[in-house]
Amino acid sequence: MTNGYVGRVLWVDLSKGATREEHPNEDLYREYYGGYGIGARMLYERQKAGVDPLGPENILGFVAGLLTGTQALGGSRYSVVGKSPLTSTWGDSSSGGNFGPYLKFAGYDAVFFTGVSEKPVYLLIDNERAEVRDAAHLWGKDTHETEEVLKQEFGNQVETACIGPSGEKVSLIAAIMTDKGRAAGRSGLGAVMGSKKLKAVVARGAVSELAADAAKMSSLRKEYRTKLAGLYEEFHNYGTPAVVVPFAKIGDAPVKNWSGVCDTDFPQIENLGIDAIMDRVQKKYGCYRCVVACGGLMKANAGEHQYGPGVHKPEYETISMFGTNCLNDNIESIIKANDICNRYGLDTISAGACISFAIDLYENRVITKEDTGGIEMTWGNHRSIIAMLERLATREGFGDILADGTRVAATRIGRNAEEYAVHYHGQEPPAHNPKLEYGFASVYRMDATPARHCRWHAVFVPKGVPLPQYATGAWIGRGEAQRVNVMFNHAVEGLGLCLFVLATYPHVDLLLDFVKAATGWDVTVEEVLRTGERIGTLRHLFNLREGFNPLTYRISGRMTGNPPLKEGPLAGVSIDEETVNGEFLDAMEWDRKTTKPSRQKLRYLGLDKIA
């Protein structure tokens, strides 16, 4: 293990309980890095179109990034990949914590699962030895309990990725959890894990140096730590909750199921300010070797919404979805909601969206107390929010209707419920408004995993380009700025780096230096961008093969300003989707009608033979 990657991939047939190894050559890592880059290559080549996302033919993969587990700043992340049961498109989700590094320490860059087990099982990877084991004693336990039992059995030097009861019950918004609070939450891949009766993946191995030049990696780590600036202090001191209030006020965060305005509908926004969170933090939390450590663990609460000490601090998305989007200013209920989602294994974005959807239906008399089992789903009612979330997590009563996301719920309810369901082709959008930030307008629709915000963040700034020009795309044109930024993010995901860490030093030299020290490769900016574009394009080809054209996706008018809001900072704003999407498609060299990449672009990316 001296090149960043281990060079070993594990395949597990759950139907047979059998394992086998593969040893990819260096070309795979150089062309796709790791994470969902390698995931996309494996699934595109080995999985036929049209498989049931919850059936035995859907491949589920856990893939560490190329720099995951190294000394590279932010090198903690891994990706989960598979066909999404929530959208039926390509599905992936990434997570920090400690599992990704320990997967590599245990001896593998990735593990892929096929088939379906007859009974609950978990996979133990112990220092290059893999074994499928019975999980009867774990089935039914929440994610905290699961992790604790496995650490009791194998010691504290094991790390787990597991599902809770929501994943076991195949909720289509189920997440995969590690570290009791880090989630691979999007795409509903926890449901795939549950459908395969796979409770957990457990990794144990000695911490080891993964880089070709360990001394250089150490030197670079020290050097770049002194250069971190910009968002570093805010992320380090407070984490993402610091932006809840300002983002709500400028119209970025959702209010009232994306139909409201902060100043008018939620003037109590200051009750969700940073002091309300930080006063309740017990100690800081950071992912593997993270220098930013933006997370936190909370003090116990013995009040109405009880939780014990050490539950994870809710992040911006969670506070917004259970707070501003539900007109809920009770911070204890939001911490409680976060803990419920973490324990049961739920995506907090989709779960919060489902709750605000239910409130909107109730307030507009589409549903009644008879439907909700007596729960008054009114705006800002924190008790009802928690009561319904608990039913969603356990698939009881009306919670069972909500447990598969707003699109499925609207179909089950009927009565014009779809009018209130805010989703992109089945996946609920995160708490960033595309009417405010143009990059999200195309990315939410055009990315292979619909409604994904991590594809559009200003973390790549070429030398000599002022940040204001970068943010508006004025340096090269808006469509090309979209392409460059999005494809750089795909490369970052393949490398297993944290976008928050990169946001504290948004220049590409950090990335190039760490890649060279880890692998020995002399990579250029052009190569990084080409690799990112190769990864992103292959994910898109997966969807094209499945028969999906993102231009045809159903999107709520609340996200596009159709009709526009009448007041607030975004009053009168509508998205010209034809222009924004056209700019992106032209820059990508994808057809404006079919979205198929040009043959010239496929040749440039080395995908002409694969596609």
C-alpha positions in Angstrom: 0.0 0.0 0.0 2.3 2.7 -1.3 0.4 4.5 -4.0 -2.6 6.0 -2.3 -4.7 3.0 -3.4 -4.5 -0.5 -2.1 -5.0 -2.3 -5.4 -7.5 -4.8 -4.2 -11.3 -4.8 -4.7 -13.6 -7.3 -2.9 -16.8 -8.8 -4.5 -19.4 -10.4 -2.3 -22.2 -12.6 -3.6 -24.8 -12.4 -0.8 -27.0 -15.1 -2.4 -24.1 -17.6 -1.9 -22.3 -16.0 1.0 -19.1 -16.1 -1.1 -16.3 -13.6 -1.6 -13.6 -13.1 -4.2 -10.9 -10.5 -4.9 -9.9 -8.5 -8.0 -6.7 -6.6 -8.5 -7.2 -3.7 -10.9 -4.3 -2.2 -12.7 -3.1 1.4 -12.2 -5.0 2.6 -15.2 -8.4 2.2 -13.4 -7.2 4.4 -10.5 -5.6 7.1 -12.7 -8.7 7.3 -15.0 -11.4 7.2 -12.2 -9.5 7.8 -8.9 -11.9 6.1 -6.5 -15.2 6.8 -4.8 -18.1 6.9 -7.2 -15.6 7.2 -10.1 -14.6 3.6 -9.8 -18.1 2.8 -8.7 -19.5 4.2 -12.0 -17.0 2.2 -14.0 -17.8 -1.0 -12.3 -21.6 -0.7 -12.5 -21.7 0.6 -16.0 -19.6 -2.4 -17.2 -21.1 -5.1 -15.1 -24.8 -4.2 -14.5 -27.3 -4.5 -17.3 -30.0 -1.8 -17.8 -33.4 -2.1 -16.3 -32.6 -4.1 -13.1 -34.8 -3.7 -10.1 -33.1 -1.4 -7.6 -34.3 -3.6 -4.8 -33.6 -6.9 -6.5 -30.6 -9.2 -6.5 -29.1 -7.8 -9.8 -28.5 -4.3 -8.4 -24.9 -4.0 -7.4 -24.2 -2.1 -4.2 -20.7 -0.7 -3.7 -18.7 1.0 -0.9 -15.7 2.7 -2.4 -13.0 4.7 -0.7 -11.4 7.7 -2.4 -7.9 7.7 -3.9 -6.6 9.9 -1.1 -8.9 8.6 1.6 -6.9 7.5 4.7 -3.8 9.4 3.6 -2.5 12.6 5.2 -4.2 14.7 2.6 -6.3 17.4 4.2 -9.9 16.2 4.3 -9.1 12.7 3.1 -11.8 10.9 5.0 -14.6 10.2 2.6 -16.1 7.1 0.9 -19.0 6.7 -1.5 -21.9 4.2 -1.7 -23.1 3.5 -5.2 -25.9 1.6 -6.8 -29.1 2.1 -8.8 -31.3 4.3 -6.7 -34.7 2.9 -5.6 -35.8 6.5 -4.9 -35.3 7.8 -8.5 -34.5 4.6 -10.5 -31.4 6.6 -11.8 -27.8 6.3 -11.0 -27.4 6.5 -7.2 -24.6 7.6 -5.0 -24.0 9.1 -1.7 -20.8 10.0 0.2 -19.9 10.2 3.9 -17.1 11.3 6.1 -16.3 9.8 9.5 -13.8 6.9 9.9 -15.2 4.1 7.9 -13.6 5.0 4.5 -10.0 5.1 5.8 -10.5 1.8 7.7 -11.9 0.1 4.7 -8.5 0.7 3.1 -6.6 -0.2 6.3 -8.5 -3.4 6.3 -7.1 -4.2 2.8 -9.5 -3.0 0.1 -10.2 0.1 -1.9 -13.8 -1.1 -2.5 -16.3 -3.8 -1.8 -19.2 -4.6 -4.1 -22.3 -6.7 -3.2 -24.5 -8.7 -5.5 -27.4 -11.0 -4.8 -29.7 -11.1 -1.8 -29.2 -13.0 1.4 -31.8 -15.3 2.7 -31.3 -14.0 6.3 -29.8 -10.9 7.9 -26.0 -10.8 7.6 -23.1 -8.5 7.9 -19.6 -8.5 6.3 -16.5 -8.5 8.4 -13.3 -7.4 6.7 -10.5 -8.1 9.2 -7.0 -7.4 8.0 -7.5 -8.6 4.4 -9.7 -11.4 5.4 -13.4 -11.2 4.5 -16.3 -13.2 5.9 -20.1 -13.0 5.6 -21.5 -13.5 9.1 -25.0 -13.9 10.7 -26.6 -10.7 11.8 -29.6 -12.0 13.6 -28.5 -10.4 16.8 -28.1 -7.0 15.1 -31.4 -7.0 13.1 -33.9 -4.6 14.6 -31.2 -2.6 16.5 -30.7 1.1 15.7 -27.4 2.3 14.3 -26.0 3.4 17.6 -26.7 0.0 19.2 -25.4 -1.8 16.1 -22.1 0.0 16.2 -21.7 -0.5 20.0 -22.4 -4.3 19.8 -19.8 -4.7 17.0 -17.2 -2.7 18.9 -17.8 -4.9 21.9 -17.3 -8.0 19.7 -14.2 -6.8 17.8 -12.7 -3.9 19.8 -12.7 -0.2 19.3 -10.4 -0.5 16.3 -13.3 -1.4 14.0 -15.4 1.0 12.0 -18.8 0.2 10.6 -21.2 1.4 8.0 -24.7 0.1 8.9 -28.4 0.6 8.4 -31.1 1.1 11.1 -34.7 -0.1 11.3 -35.7 2.3 8.5 -33.3 0.6 6.1 -34.4 -2.8 7.3 -38.0 -1.9 6.4 -36.8 -0.6 3.0 -37.7 3.0 3.4 -36.7 4.6 0.1 -35.2 7.6 2.0 -33.1 5.3 4.2 -29.5 6.3 4.9 -26.3 4.3 5.7 -24.7 5.5 8.9 -21.2 5.5 10.4 -19.8 7.1 13.6 -23.4 7.3 14.9 -24.0 10.5 12.9 -22.2 10.6 9.6 -24.6 9.6 6.8 -24.4 8.4 3.2 -27.9 9.8 3.1 -29.0 10.5 -0.5 -30.3 8.2 -3.2 -32.0 5.8 -0.8 -29.2 3.3 -0.8 -29.9 2.3 2.8 -33.0 0.7 1.3 -30.8 -1.3 -1.1 -28.8 -2.5 1.8 -32.0 -3.5 3.6 -33.4 -5.3 0.5 -30.2 -7.4 0.4 -30.6 -8.1 4.2 -27.1 -6.6 4.7 -27.1 -5.0 8.1 -23.5 -3.7 8.2 -20.0 -3.7 6.7 -17.3 -3.9 9.4 -13.7 -3.0 8.7 -10.7 -3.6 10.9 -7.0 -3.0 10.1 -4.0 -1.4 11.4 -3.6 2.3 10.6 -0.9 2.5 7.9 0.8 4.9 5.5 -0.8 4.7 2.1 1.2 7.3 0.2 4.2 6.8 -2.1 6.1 9.6 -0.4 5.1 9.7 3.2 7.6 12.4 4.2 6.3 14.7 1.5 2.7 14.1 2.5 3.5 15.0 6.1 5.4 18.1 4.9 2.4 19.2 2.7 0.0 18.6 5.5 1.9 21.0 7.8 2.4 23.6 5.0 -1.2 23.7 3.9 -2.6 23.8 7.4 -1.0 27.2 7.8 -2.7 28.4 4.5 -6.2 27.6 5.5 -8.3 30.8 5.6 -11.6 32.1 4.3 -14.3 29.8 5.7 -11.9 28.0 8.0 -12.6 29.9 11.2 -16.4 29.7 10.6 -16.4 26.0 9.9 -14.0 25.2 12.6 -15.7 27.2 15.3 -19.3 26.7 14.4 -19.8 24.3 11.5 -22.6 24.7 9.1 -25.2 25.9 11.6 -23.5 29.3 11.3 -25.2 29.9 8.0 -28.8 29.0 8.9 -30.0 32.5 9.7 -28.2 34.4 7.0 -29.1 31.9 4.3 -32.8 32.0 5.4 -32.8 35.7 5.2 -31.4 35.9 1.7 -33.8 33.3 0.4 -31.4 30.3 0.1 -32.9 28.1 2.8 -36.4 26.8 2.3 -39.4 28.3 4.2 -42.8 26.8 4.5 -42.3 23.8 2.1 -40.5 26.2 -0.3 -43.6 28.4 -0.6 -42.8 31.1 2.0 -40.5 34.0 2.8 -38.4 34.2 6.0 -39.2 37.8 7.0 -43.0 37.3 6.6 -43.6 33.7 7.5 -40.8 33.0 9.9 -39.7 36.1 11.8 -38.6 34.0 14.7 -35.6 32.8 12.6 -33.1 34.1 15.2 -34.2 31.3 17.6 -32.3 29.0 15.3 -29.2 31.2 15.4 -25.7 29.9 16.1 -25.9 30.6 19.9 -28.9 28.3 20.2 -26.8 25.5 18.8 -23.4 26.2 20.3 -24.7 26.7 23.9 -25.8 23.0 23.7 -22.5 21.6 22.3 -20.6 19.4 24.6 -17.5 18.9 22.5 -16.2 19.2 19.0 -16.3 16.3 16.5 -14.1 15.8 13.4 -13.9 13.1 10.7 -10.7 11.1 10.3 -7.7 13.3 10.9 -9.7 16.4 10.0 -8.1 19.8 10.7 -11.4 21.7 10.4 -13.5 19.4 12.6 -16.8 21.2 11.8 -19.0 18.7 13.7 -20.1 18.6 17.3 -21.5 16.3 20.0 -24.4 17.7 22.1 -25.1 17.9 25.8 -27.9 15.8 27.2 -31.4 17.2 27.3 -33.9 16.2 29.9 -36.6 18.4 28.7 -39.6 17.7 26.5 -37.6 16.3 23.6 -35.1 14.1 25.5 -31.8 12.8 24.2 -28.7 11.6 25.9 -25.2 13.1 25.8 -23.1 12.8 22.7 -25.7 12.9 20.0 -24.5 14.6 16.8 -25.0 18.3 16.2 -27.5 18.9 13.4 -26.0 20.5 10.3 -27.4 23.3 8.1 -29.5 21.0 5.9 -31.1 19.3 8.9 -31.9 22.6 10.8 -33.3 24.1 7.6 -35.5 21.1 6.6 -36.9 20.5 10.1 -36.7 24.2 11.1 -37.4 26.9 8.5 -39.1 24.6 6.1 -41.6 23.5 8.8 -41.7 27.0 10.4 -40.3 25.3 13.6 -38.1 27.4 15.9 -37.8 24.8 18.7 -34.1 23.9 18.5 -34.4 21.0 20.9 -37.0 19.3 18.6 -34.6 19.7 15.7 -31.7 18.1 17.6 -34.1 15.3 18.6 -35.2 14.9 14.9 -31.6 14.7 13.9 -31.0 12.0 16.5 -34.0 10.0 15.4 -32.8 10.1 11.8 -29.3 9.1 12.8 -30.5 6.2 14.9 -33.1 4.8 12.5 -31.0 5.6 9.5 -32.8 8.3 7.5 -31.7 11.0 5.1 -32.5 14.2 7.1 -33.1 16.2 3.9 -35.8 13.9 2.6 -37.3 13.1 6.0 -37.6 16.8 6.8 -39.1 17.5 3.4 -41.7 14.7 3.9 -42.7 16.3 7.2 -43.1 19.8 5.7 -45.0 18.2 2.8 -47.4 16.5 5.3 -47.9 19.9 7.1 -48.7 21.6 3.9 -51.3 18.9 3.0 -52.9 19.2 6.4 -53.0 23.0 6.4 -54.6 22.9 2.9 -57.1 20.3 4.0 -55.9 17.7 1.6 -55.4 15.4 4.6 -57.1 15.4 8.0 -56.6 14.1 11.5 -58.3 10.9 10.4 -55.4 10.4 7.9 -52.6 11.3 10.4 -53.8 9.2 13.2 -54.9 12.2 15.3 -51.7 14.2 14.9 -52.2 17.9 14.2 -49.8 18.6 11.4 -49.7 22.4 11.7 -46.9 24.8 10.9 -44.4 25.1 13.7 -45.9 22.4 15.8 -42.7 20.8 17.1 -44.5 18.1 19.0 -46.3 16.9 15.9 -43.2 17.1 13.8 -41.4 14.6 16.2 -44.5 12.4 16.6 -44.9 12.0 12.8 -41.1 11.6 12.3 -41.2 8.7 14.7 -44.0 7.1 12.7 -42.1 7.7 9.5 -39.0 6.0 11.0 -40.9 2.9 12.1 -43.3 2.8 9.1 -46.4 3.1 11.2 -49.7 4.8 10.3 -49.4 7.8 8.1 -45.6 7.6 8.5 -45.7 4.5 6.4 -47.1 6.6 3.5 -44.3 9.2 3.9 -41.4 6.7 4.3 -40.7 6.4 0.6 -40.4 10.1 -0.1 -42.8 12.8 -1.3 -43.3 11.5 -4.9 -44.5 8.1 -3.7 -46.5 9.6 -0.9 -48.3 11.9 -3.2 -49.3 9.0 -5.5 -50.6 7.0 -2.5 -52.6 10.0 -1.2 -54.0 11.3 -4.4 -56.4 14.2 -4.0 -54.0 16.6 -5.8 -51.3 15.9 -3.3 -48.6 16.1 -6.0 -49.1 19.9 -6.1 -47.4 20.1 -2.7 -44.7 17.5 -3.3 -41.4 19.2 -3.9 -38.9 16.8 -5.6 -36.7 16.3 -8.6 -37.6 13.1 -10.2 -38.4 11.6 -6.8 -35.6 13.1 -4.7 -36.3 16.0 -2.4 -34.0 19.0 -3.0 -31.5 20.2 -0.3 -31.8 23.5 1.5 -30.3 25.7 -1.3 -32.5 27.7 -3.6 -31.8 27.5 -7.3 -33.6 30.8 -7.8 -30.8 32.4 -5.8 -27.8 30.4 -7.0 -27.9 29.8 -10.7 -25.5 26.8 -10.6 -28.1 24.7 -8.7 -30.7 25.4 -11.4 -29.0 23.2 -13.9 -27.1 20.8 -11.5 -30.3 19.8 -9.6 -31.8 18.7 -12.9 -28.8 17.6 -15.0 -26.7 15.7 -12.5 -27.0 11.9 -12.6 -28.4 11.9 -9.1 -31.2 14.5 -9.2 -31.3 17.3 -6.6 -27.7 17.1 -5.4 -26.2 20.3 -4.0 -22.6 19.0 -3.5 -22.0 19.3 -7.3 -22.0 23.1 -7.2 -19.6 24.7 -4.7 -16.8 27.2 -5.4 -13.8 25.2 -4.4 -11.8 25.5 -7.6 -10.4 28.9 -8.2 -7.7 29.3 -10.9 -4.7 31.4 -10.1 -5.3 35.1 -10.8 -9.1 34.9 -10.9 -10.8 37.1 -8.2 -13.5 35.3 -6.2 -16.3 37.6 -7.3 -15.6 36.9 -10.9 -15.4 33.2 -10.2 -18.7 33.1 -8.4 -20.5 34.7 -11.3 -18.6 32.7 -14.0 -17.5 36.0 -15.5 -13.9 34.7 -16.0 -14.8 32.2 -18.8 -18.6 32.4 -19.3 -21.4 31.0 -17.2 -21.9 27.7 -19.0 -18.2 26.8 -19.0 -17.9 27.9 -15.3 -20.6 25.4 -14.6 -18.8 22.6 -16.4 -15.4 23.4 -14.8 -16.8 23.6 -11.3 -19.0 20.5 -11.5 -16.4 18.3 -13.0 -13.8 19.5 -10.5 -16.2 18.4 -7.8 -16.5 15.0 -9.4 -12.7 14.6 -9.3 -12.8 15.7 -5.6 -15.4 13.0 -4.9 -13.2 10.4 -6.6 -10.3 11.5 -4.5 -12.3 11.1 -1.3 -11.7 14.7 -0.2 -14.1 16.9 1.8 -15.5 19.9 0.0 -15.6 21.9 3.3 -11.9 21.5 3.8 -11.2 22.5 0.2 -13.4 25.5 0.7 -11.0 26.8 3.3 -8.2 26.8 0.6 -10.0 26.9 -2.8 -7.0 26.6 -5.0 -6.1 23.6 -7.1 -2.4 23.4 -6.1 -3.3 21.8 -2.8 -5.0 18.9 -4.7 -2.2 18.5 -7.3 0.5 18.4 -4.6 -1.2 15.8 -2.5 -2.1 13.6 -5.5 1.6 13.6 -6.6 2.9 12.8 -3.1 0.4 10.0 -2.7 0.7 8.4 -6.1 3.8 9.7 -7.7 1.8 10.9 -10.7 2.6 14.3 -12.2 -1.0 15.4 -12.7 -2.1 18.6 -14.3 -5.2 20.8 -13.9 -6.4 19.6 -17.3 -6.0 16.0 -16.3 -7.9 16.5 -13.0 -10.8 18.2 -14.9 -10.8 15.6 -17.6 -11.0 12.8 -15.0 -13.8 14.6 -13.2 -15.7 15.0 -16.5 -15.1 11.4 -17.4 -16.6 10.3 -14.0 -19.6 12.7 -14.4 -20.2 11.7 -18.0 -20.1 8.0 -17.3 -22.7 8.5 -14.5 -24.9 10.3 -17.0 -24.4 7.5 -19.6 -25.7 5.1 -17.0 -29.0 7.1 -16.9 -29.2 7.4 -20.6 -28.9 3.6 -20.9 -31.7 3.3 -18.4 -33.9 5.5 -20.7 -33.8 8.7 -18.7 -33.5 12.2 -20.2 -33.2 14.8 -17.4 -34.9 17.4 -19.4 -38.1 15.5 -19.0 -38.0 15.3 -15.2 -41.0 16.6 -13.3 -39.9 19.6 -11.1 -42.1 21.6 -8.7 -42.8 25.2 -9.8 -41.8 26.2 -6.3 -38.2 25.5 -7.2 -38.2 27.3 -10.5 -40.3 30.3 -9.5 -43.4 29.3 -11.5 -45.2 31.3 -10.3 -42.7 33.6 -8.7 -42.9 34.7 -5.1 -44.6 38.0 -4.6 -42.4 39.2 -1.8 -39.0 38.7 -0.1 -35.5 38.8 -1.6 -36.5 36.5 -4.5 -39.8 38.3 -5.4 -40.5 38.1 -9.1 -37.6 35.7 -9.8 -38.2 32.8 -12.1 -35.5 30.5 -13.6 -35.1 30.5 -17.4 -34.5 26.8 -17.5 -34.1 26.7 -21.3 -31.2 29.2 -21.1 -29.5 27.8 -18.0 -29.8 24.2 -19.1 -28.8 25.1 -22.6 -25.6 26.8 -21.4 -24.7 23.8 -19.4 -25.5 21.3 -22.2 -23.5 23.4 -24.7 -20.5 23.6 -22.4 -20.6 19.8 -21.8 -21.1 19.1 -25.5 -24.3 17.2 -24.8 -27.2 17.4 -27.3 -29.8 20.1 -26.3 -32.7 17.7 -26.8 -31.5 14.2 -26.1 -28.6 15.2 -23.7 -26.4 12.6 -25.3 -22.7 13.5 -25.3 -21.1 14.2 -28.7 -18.8 11.5 -30.1 -16.0 14.0 -30.0 -16.5 14.5 -26.3 -16.6 10.7 -25.7 -13.4 10.3 -27.6 -11.8 13.1 -25.6 -12.8 11.4 -22.4 -11.8 7.9 -23.5 -15.3 6.7 -23.2 -16.1 6.0 -26.9 -15.4 2.3 -26.6 -17.1 1.9 -23.2 -20.2 3.8 -24.4 
